[in-house]
Amino acid sequence: MSKLSDAVKALINAPHAAPGLTKASAQVQPALMRFAEDAQTKQVGLPSWVTISTAVSATMNCPDAMTSIFHLANEKAENNDNAEGTPVKNAELIREVGLKCISFNGIPRSINCLNAFHESLPEGVATALLARQPKRQVRMGNLVKWQANGRALWNSVYAGFEDKLISKLGRSHPDLPVHILGSHYANLLSNAPRKIILADEYSRQYVTVVGRVLTSLMAIACLRAQTGVGPQVLSHVFGLRKAYEQAGEGGGARAADEEEVQGGEWSASDEGNIWLLEHVDRLVEAIGGAGQGTTFAPGIKAKL
């Protein structure tokens, strides 16, 4: 195999191309603490603020922030008589959100952030307790079920427009809805049946499901943070609301095998939407630096 010249390697890693991970500034920890404390004041549970802040961190390519979220979540749980999470549950939640962020941020950021986050974890959590068996493998025996799960989630998020949107996507490219439904909504954004999760000896005690409501919160946070995709932010804000509009129809906000999301219904209100979007903006500013925006596509300004 041929070797890259020093000139090629230097250009790939040139500072103006921002080739590395985003380092957490001194403003990140205070911003996360304010978010967690405000969430508690608003009676929004730990899973929600951890999901939202993790999604922002993944979008901003900042695993340092994800590690701070992990330690802050552990601290909050320890100080709460009704503890919502253990270190293992918190780590599982963060990495499950990081995985699902692939659907909104692409594969490379999730690879980099999940790798760095795993390396930052205490050894007892990372090597001894985290689940190690995959739960999303598609086989002939479960393909139809995965496809049905994906279409059900799609129908829930886009209720009232689900068929019209698929038709519109298909006009753009015939394989666009095929890929979105089959590769994302089916076996990434929807979840494995509980019996599959419980079959993993390492996760029986730590079942972590980023369900219908948390998935919508994650989508909103990712899309808001990356900027430039206002129509998709709007769609997923409506998708969050539809979770609760459908709650009385045999599913919706609390689907089978999912726990109730504390503060989720308030997050779906006008007041809750504003709270959510404003905190995402504050986290983006804290991670990216005042006026810097996101690292997603800031433009390349080479030094002349």
C-alpha positions in Angstrom: 0.0 0.0 0.0 1.3 3.4 -0.9 2.2 5.9 1.8 0.8 9.4 2.1 3.3 12.2 1.7 3.9 14.6 4.5 2.3 17.3 2.5 -1.0 15.3 2.1 -1.0 14.4 5.8 -0.3 18.0 6.8 -3.2 19.3 4.6 -5.6 16.7 6.0 -4.7 17.8 9.5 -4.4 21.5 8.8 -5.9 23.6 11.6 -8.2 25.5 9.3 -9.9 22.2 8.4 -10.7 21.6 12.1 -9.9 17.9 11.9 -10.1 17.0 15.6 -12.7 16.7 18.3 -14.2 19.8 19.9 -12.6 20.4 23.3 -14.9 21.4 26.1 -14.3 25.0 27.2 -14.6 26.2 30.8 -18.2 27.3 30.1 -19.5 23.8 29.4 -19.7 22.5 32.9 -21.5 25.5 34.3 -23.9 25.4 31.3 -24.7 21.7 32.0 -25.2 22.4 35.7 -27.6 25.2 34.9 -29.5 23.0 32.5 -29.7 20.1 35.0 -30.8 22.4 37.8 -33.4 24.1 35.7 -34.7 20.7 34.5 -35.2 19.7 38.1 -37.0 23.0 38.8 -39.3 22.3 35.9 -39.8 18.7 37.0 -38.1 17.4 33.9 -36.4 14.1 34.7 -32.8 13.1 34.4 -33.2 11.0 31.3 -34.6 14.0 29.4 -31.9 16.5 30.2 -29.2 13.8 29.7 -30.6 12.9 26.3 -30.9 16.5 25.2 -27.4 17.5 26.3 -25.8 14.3 25.0 -27.4 14.9 21.6 -26.0 18.5 21.5 -22.5 17.2 22.5 -22.6 14.6 19.8 -23.6 17.1 17.2 -20.9 19.5 18.3 -18.4 16.6 18.2 -17.5 17.1 21.8 -17.1 13.8 23.8 -15.6 15.8 26.7 -19.0 17.3 27.3 -20.6 13.8 27.2 -18.2 12.7 29.9 -19.2 15.8 32.0 -22.8 14.8 31.5 -22.1 11.3 32.8 -20.4 12.6 36.0 -23.1 15.2 36.6 -25.9 12.7 36.1 -24.2 10.4 38.6 -23.9 13.3 41.1 -27.5 14.3 40.7 -28.7 10.7 41.1 -26.6 10.2 44.3 -28.1 13.4 45.8 -31.7 12.3 44.9 -33.6 10.0 47.2 -35.6 8.9 44.1 -32.4 8.2 42.1 -33.2 7.9 38.4 -29.9 6.4 37.3 -26.8 4.5 38.3 -23.4 5.1 36.7 -24.1 2.1 34.4 -27.6 3.2 33.5 -26.3 6.7 32.8 -23.5 5.5 30.6 -25.8 3.2 28.7 -28.2 6.1 28.1 -25.5 8.4 26.8 -24.1 5.8 24.4 -27.5 4.7 23.2 -28.3 8.4 22.4 -24.9 8.7 20.8 -25.7 5.7 18.6 -29.1 7.0 17.6 -27.5 10.4 16.7 -26.2 8.6 13.6 -29.6 9.3 12.0 -29.2 13.0 12.3 -25.5 13.7 12.4 -24.0 10.8 10.4 -21.8 8.0 11.3 -18.3 9.7 11.8 -19.3 11.9 14.7 -21.0 9.0 16.5 -17.9 6.8 16.0 -15.5 9.5 17.3 -17.7 10.6 20.2 -18.6 7.1 21.4 -15.0 5.9 21.2 -13.7 8.9 23.2 -16.6 8.6 25.7 -15.9 4.9 26.3 -12.2 5.6 26.9 -13.2 8.2 29.5 -15.4 5.9 31.6 -14.2 4.3 34.9 -12.8 0.9 34.2 -15.4 -0.9 36.3 -18.2 0.6 34.2 -16.6 0.4 30.8 -15.1 -3.1 31.0 -17.2 -5.0 33.5 -20.8 -3.8 33.4 -21.8 -2.2 30.0 -23.8 -4.4 27.6 -21.5 -6.1 25.1 -24.0 -8.0 22.9 -25.6 -6.3 19.8 -29.4 -5.9 19.9 -30.1 -4.6 16.4 -28.8 -7.4 14.1 -31.3 -8.0 11.3 -32.0 -11.6 10.4 -34.5 -13.4 8.2 -36.5 -14.2 11.3 -36.8 -10.6 12.6 -36.7 -8.6 9.4 -40.5 -8.2 9.1 -40.8 -7.2 12.8 -38.0 -4.6 12.5 -39.7 -3.1 9.4 -43.0 -3.0 11.2 -41.4 -1.2 14.2 -39.8 1.3 11.9 -43.0 2.1 10.1 -44.9 2.4 13.4 -42.4 4.9 14.7 -42.6 6.8 11.4 -46.4 6.9 11.5 -46.3 8.1 15.1 -43.8 11.0 14.4 -45.5 12.1 11.2 -49.1 11.2 12.0 -51.4 12.8 9.4 -48.7 13.2 6.9 -46.9 9.9 7.0 -47.9 8.6 3.5 -47.7 12.0 1.9 -44.1 12.5 3.2 -43.0 9.1 1.9 -44.4 10.0 -1.5 -42.6 13.3 -1.5 -39.3 11.8 -0.5 -39.7 9.1 -3.2 -40.0 11.9 -5.8 -36.7 13.3 -4.7 -35.1 9.9 -5.0 -36.9 6.5 -5.1 -34.5 5.0 -2.6 -34.7 7.9 -0.1 -37.7 6.7 1.8 -36.5 3.1 1.5 -33.2 4.1 3.2 -34.8 6.3 5.8 -37.4 3.8 6.9 -35.3 0.6 6.5 -31.9 1.8 7.8 -32.9 4.4 10.4 -36.5 4.2 11.6 -36.5 0.4 11.5 -33.5 -0.8 13.4 -31.9 2.3 14.8 -34.5 4.8 15.9 -37.0 2.1 16.9 -35.9 -0.3 19.7 -35.3 -4.0 20.0 -38.0 -6.0 21.7 -37.5 -6.2 25.5 -36.8 -9.9 25.3 -33.8 -9.3 23.0 -32.4 -6.7 25.4 -32.9 -9.0 28.4 -31.1 -11.8 26.6 -27.9 -9.9 27.1 -26.5 -11.1 30.5 -24.7 -7.8 31.0 -27.7 -5.6 30.6 -30.5 -7.5 32.4 -30.2 -5.2 35.4 -29.6 -2.0 33.3 -32.2 -2.0 30.5 -31.9 1.4 28.8 -34.4 2.3 26.2 -34.3 5.6 24.4 -38.0 5.4 23.6 -40.6 7.4 21.7 -40.4 10.7 23.6 -36.6 10.7 24.3 -36.0 10.0 20.6 -38.0 13.1 19.7 -36.1 15.2 22.2 -32.8 13.8 20.8 -33.9 14.6 17.2 -34.8 18.2 18.1 -31.6 18.8 20.0 -29.4 17.4 17.2 -31.2 19.3 14.4 -31.3 22.6 16.3 -27.6 22.4 17.2 -26.4 21.7 13.7 -28.4 24.6 12.2 -29.6 25.0 8.6 -32.4 22.4 9.0 -35.3 24.4 10.3 -38.0 22.4 8.5 -36.7 19.2 10.2 -36.6 20.9 13.6 -40.3 21.9 13.0 -41.2 18.4 12.0 -39.7 16.8 15.1 -41.2 19.5 17.5 -44.6 18.4 16.1 -43.4 14.8 16.4 -42.8 15.3 20.1 -46.3 16.7 20.5 -47.9 13.9 18.6 -46.4 11.4 21.0 -48.8 12.8 23.7 -51.7 13.4 21.3 -51.6 9.7 20.6 -51.1 8.6 24.2 -54.7 7.7 24.6 -54.8 5.6 21.4 -53.0 2.6 22.8 -49.4 3.7 22.4 -47.8 7.0 21.8 -45.9 8.5 24.7 -45.7 5.3 26.7 -45.4 2.5 24.2 -44.9 -1.1 25.2 -41.9 -1.7 27.5 -41.2 2.0 27.9 -41.1 3.9 31.1 -42.9 7.2 31.5 -40.7 10.2 30.8 -40.9 12.7 33.6 -41.6 16.1 32.3 -42.1 14.9 28.8 -45.6 16.1 28.3 -44.6 19.6 29.6 -41.7 19.6 27.1 -44.2 19.1 24.3 -46.0 22.3 25.3 -45.3 25.8 23.9 -43.5 26.7 27.2 -41.6 23.4 27.1 -40.6 23.8 23.5 -39.2 27.3 24.2 -37.3 26.0 27.2 -35.9 23.1 25.2 -34.7 25.2 22.2 -33.2 27.9 24.4 -31.2 25.4 26.4 -29.9 23.8 23.3 -28.8 27.2 22.1 -27.0 27.8 25.3 -25.2 24.5 25.2 -24.2 25.1 21.6 -22.8 28.5 22.6 -21.0 27.0 25.6 -19.4 24.2 23.6 -18.7 26.1 20.4 -17.7 29.4 22.0 -19.5 32.7 21.8 -20.3 33.5 18.1 -18.7 30.3 16.8 -21.9 28.4 16.2 -21.5 24.7 15.4 -18.6 22.7 14.1 -20.8 20.9 11.6 -20.2 22.9 8.5 -18.8 26.3 9.4 -17.0 26.8 6.1 -13.3 26.4 5.5 -11.3 29.6 5.9 -7.7 28.7 5.0 -5.0 31.1 6.0 -3.4 32.8 3.0 
